[in-house]
């Protein structure tokens, strides 16, 4: 399995270490243009934009191409952030994957399930990674951010954060930062029913990172992602500290929550089920986002190093 850090920043010693090029599909749209400005300001190496019919123009000195293939041929980029509306997502994703993109950050929400499934199937054939749909993206604090997350909650460090919720990823990371637990990578799995990179796969792609001393998993009621991850931690004998937070613990059963996957039937997908499985994996579960750093502090020192 491809290591996510290698795709994002390469290997230490590489000529372009920490400078992997990124293209933006939909760079001239309202959201694409705004967030491109924010990413550029953060230091992300955005080398091209794609908007059909606007090839030859520039956005903030970034060249615009009519097709992803033209952008990839000109820049060698393997990462693309997609800002097109959901109804056009499949066409944009197929174009990117066929052009050689290996990491596709799918920002739009409410992508039709069939379109998501087709995208994921093609990505597997192309040995590519899809993050999302409905993801805030990925940030390596202090190095690059590719997505729509604000910069202020994050600080560089050695804790990985995986989250099913964008806003909770920001809140938990902010509390970690306040407690001097900086982050090595923060990844939004995505809030749509179908995830290109489910929680377990995201965990596998970051678990061997040399700059990771612990993992925080932000989940929510509904589905079995947390239960499966807990069993995976047990089965693979992951030996670094893991702390979890589960949103929606007070929600009534069989109540549909904000995310399409967040629904409980009986005990399936309930907070009790998830907490119980995490307990078996020796993963403490915070009751509030602010408690995550407190639980982490019980296993790591203030600098994020294993005691």
C-alpha positions in Angstrom: 0.0 0.0 0.0 1.3 3.4 -1.0 2.4 5.6 2.0 0.4 8.8 2.0 3.4 10.9 3.2 5.4 9.8 0.1 2.7 11.1 -2.2 2.4 14.3 -0.3 6.0 15.3 0.5 8.2 12.6 -0.9 11.1 11.0 0.9 13.6 12.9 3.0 16.6 13.6 0.8 14.5 13.9 -2.4 15.2 17.0 -4.4 11.5 18.0 -4.2 11.0 16.9 -0.5 8.1 18.8 1.0 7.4 20.4 -2.4 5.1 18.0 -4.2 3.2 19.9 -7.0 -0.6 20.2 -6.8 -3.2 21.2 -9.4 -6.7 22.6 -8.8 -9.6 21.5 -10.9 -12.2 24.3 -10.9 -9.6 27.0 -10.0 -11.6 29.9 -11.4 -14.9 29.0 -9.6 -16.0 30.9 -6.4 -14.8 28.2 -4.0 -11.9 27.0 -6.0 -10.4 30.5 -6.4 -10.9 31.4 -2.7 -9.3 28.3 -1.3 -6.5 28.3 -3.9 -5.6 31.7 -2.5 -5.6 30.3 1.0 -3.5 27.3 0.0 -1.0 29.4 -1.8 -0.7 31.7 1.2 0.0 28.6 3.4 2.9 27.6 1.1 1.3 24.7 -0.9 3.1 24.1 -4.2 0.2 24.8 -6.5 1.6 24.6 -10.0 -1.5 24.7 -12.3 -5.3 25.1 -12.5 -7.8 23.5 -14.8 -10.8 25.2 -16.2 -12.1 24.2 -19.6 -12.2 27.2 -22.0 -9.8 29.3 -19.9 -6.5 27.6 -20.9 -3.7 30.1 -21.3 -4.9 32.4 -18.6 -3.4 32.7 -15.1 -4.8 32.8 -11.6 -2.5 34.4 -9.0 0.4 33.7 -11.4 -0.7 30.1 -11.6 -1.2 28.9 -15.2 -4.6 27.6 -16.2 -5.0 24.7 -18.6 -8.1 23.4 -20.4 -7.6 19.8 -19.4 -5.9 17.8 -16.6 -3.7 16.0 -19.1 -2.3 19.3 -20.3 -1.7 20.4 -16.7 0.0 17.1 -15.7 2.1 17.0 -18.9 3.3 20.5 -18.2 4.0 20.1 -14.4 4.3 16.4 -13.6 1.8 16.9 -10.7 0.3 13.7 -9.2 -2.1 15.5 -6.8 -5.3 17.2 -7.7 -7.9 19.0 -5.6 -11.4 18.9 -7.2 -13.7 21.9 -6.6 -16.3 21.3 -9.3 -20.0 20.9 -8.4 -21.1 17.4 -7.3 -23.0 16.7 -10.6 -19.8 17.2 -12.5 -17.6 15.4 -10.1 -17.5 12.0 -11.9 -16.4 13.6 -15.2 -13.7 15.6 -13.4 -12.5 12.6 -11.4 -12.3 10.3 -14.4 -10.3 12.9 -16.3 -7.8 13.3 -13.5 -7.3 9.6 -12.9 -6.9 8.9 -16.6 -4.3 11.7 -16.8 -2.2 10.1 -14.1 -3.3 11.8 -10.9 -2.4 9.5 -7.9 -4.0 11.5 -5.1 -7.4 13.0 -5.7 -8.9 15.3 -3.0 -12.7 15.3 -3.6 -14.1 18.5 -2.0 -17.8 18.5 -3.2 -20.5 17.0 -1.0 -23.6 15.0 -2.0 -21.8 13.3 -4.9 -24.2 10.7 -6.3 -23.3 7.3 -4.7 -23.0 5.7 -8.1 -20.6 8.3 -9.2 -18.5 7.9 -6.1 -18.4 4.1 -6.6 -17.3 4.5 -10.2 -14.6 6.9 -9.2 -13.3 4.5 -6.5 -13.3 1.6 -8.9 -11.3 3.5 -11.4 -8.9 4.7 -8.8 -8.2 1.1 -7.7 -7.4 0.2 -11.3 -5.1 3.1 -11.6 -3.4 2.5 -8.2 -4.6 6.0 -7.1 -6.0 7.3 -3.8 -9.3 9.2 -3.5 -9.9 11.3 -0.3 -13.6 12.2 0.1 -16.0 13.1 -1.3 -17.1 15.8 1.1 -13.7 16.1 2.7 -12.0 19.2 4.1 -8.8 17.7 2.6 -5.4 17.0 4.1 -2.9 19.2 6.0 0.7 18.7 7.0 1.0 21.6 9.4 3.8 24.0 8.6 4.3 22.4 5.2 1.2 22.2 3.0 -2.5 22.2 3.1 -4.6 20.8 0.3 -8.3 21.5 0.9 -10.6 23.9 2.6 -9.5 23.7 6.3 -8.5 26.9 8.1 -4.8 27.1 9.0 -5.1 28.5 12.5 -6.1 25.3 14.5 -3.0 23.3 13.4 0.6 23.3 14.4 3.5 21.1 13.4 4.1 18.0 15.6 4.0 14.2 15.7 0.3 13.3 16.2 -1.8 12.1 13.3 -5.5 13.1 13.2 -8.1 11.1 11.2 -11.6 12.5 11.2 -15.0 11.7 9.7 -16.1 15.3 10.4 -14.4 18.4 9.1 -15.3 20.8 11.8 -14.5 18.4 14.5 -11.1 17.8 12.9 -10.5 21.5 13.4 -11.7 21.6 17.0 -9.8 18.6 18.1 -6.6 19.7 16.4 -7.0 23.2 18.0 -7.3 21.6 21.4 -4.3 19.4 20.7 -2.3 22.5 19.6 -3.2 24.3 22.8 -1.8 21.4 24.8 1.4 21.4 22.7 0.5 18.2 20.8 1.3 19.3 17.3 0.1 17.3 14.3 2.1 15.5 11.7 -0.9 15.1 9.4 -4.6 15.7 9.7 -6.9 14.0 7.2 -10.7 14.4 6.6 -12.1 11.0 5.6 -15.2 12.6 4.2 -18.9 12.9 5.2 -20.6 11.4 2.2 -22.0 7.8 2.5 -19.2 6.4 0.3 -15.6 7.2 1.2 -12.7 6.8 -1.3 -10.4 6.1 1.7 -12.3 4.6 4.6 -10.9 5.1 8.2 -9.1 1.8 8.2 -7.3 2.5 4.9 -6.4 6.0 6.0 -5.0 4.5 9.2 -2.9 2.0 7.2 -1.6 4.7 4.9 -0.2 6.8 7.8 0.6 4.3 10.5 4.2 3.7 9.5 5.1 7.4 9.3 8.4 8.0 11.0 7.1 11.3 12.3 4.1 9.8 14.1 4.1 9.1 17.8 0.3 8.8 18.3 -3.0 8.8 16.4 -6.3 10.6 17.2 -9.4 9.2 15.5 -12.5 11.5 15.4 -15.6 9.4 14.6 -19.4 9.6 15.0 -22.3 7.4 15.6 -23.6 5.3 12.8 -21.9 2.7 10.6 -19.2 0.4 11.7 -16.0 2.3 10.8 -14.9 2.7 14.4 -15.7 -0.9 15.4 -13.7 -2.2 12.4 -10.8 0.1 13.2 -10.7 -1.0 16.8 -10.5 -4.7 15.6 -7.9 -3.7 13.1 -5.7 -2.1 15.8 -6.0 -5.4 17.8 -5.3 -7.6 14.8 -2.3 -5.7 13.6 -0.9 -5.0 17.1 -0.4 -1.3 16.6 1.8 -0.3 19.4 1.5 3.5 19.4 -1.0 5.4 21.5 -4.5 5.9 19.9 -7.1 8.2 21.4 -10.7 8.5 20.0 -13.6 10.9 20.1 -17.1 9.9 19.0 -19.6 12.6 18.1 -23.4 12.1 18.7 -23.2 10.0 21.8 -26.4 11.6 23.2 -28.4 11.2 20.0 -31.6 9.0 20.3 -31.4 5.6 18.6 -32.6 5.4 15.0 -32.1 9.1 14.6 -30.5 10.2 11.3 -27.7 12.7 12.0 -26.0 15.3 9.7 -23.9 12.8 7.8 -25.6 10.3 5.5 -23.9 7.4 7.2 -24.7 8.4 10.7 -27.8 6.3 11.6 -28.2 3.7 14.3 -30.4 0.6 14.3 -30.5 -1.2 17.7 -27.0 -1.4 19.0 -25.4 -1.4 15.5 -23.4 1.8 15.1 -24.2 3.0 18.5 -21.8 5.0 20.7 -21.9 2.1 23.2 -20.8 -0.4 20.6 -18.0 1.8 19.4 -16.7 2.6 23.0 -16.9 -1.1 23.8 -14.8 -2.1 20.8 -12.3 0.7 21.5 -11.9 -0.5 25.1 -11.0 -3.9 23.8 -8.3 -2.3 21.7 -7.0 -0.2 24.6 -8.1 3.0 23.0 -9.5 5.6 25.4 -12.6 7.6 24.2 -12.9 11.2 25.1 -16.4 12.5 26.1 -15.6 16.0 24.8 -13.1 17.3 22.2 -11.1 19.1 24.9 -10.5 15.7 26.7 -8.5 14.2 23.7 -5.3 16.0 24.6 -5.8 15.1 28.3 -6.1 11.4 27.4 -3.1 11.7 25.1 -1.0 13.3 27.8 -1.4 10.2 29.9 0.6 8.3 27.4 2.9 10.9 25.8 5.1 13.6 27.2 4.3 17.3 26.5 6.4 17.2 23.3 4.4 14.3 21.9 7.1 11.7 22.5 6.4 8.3 23.9 7.2 8.1 27.6 
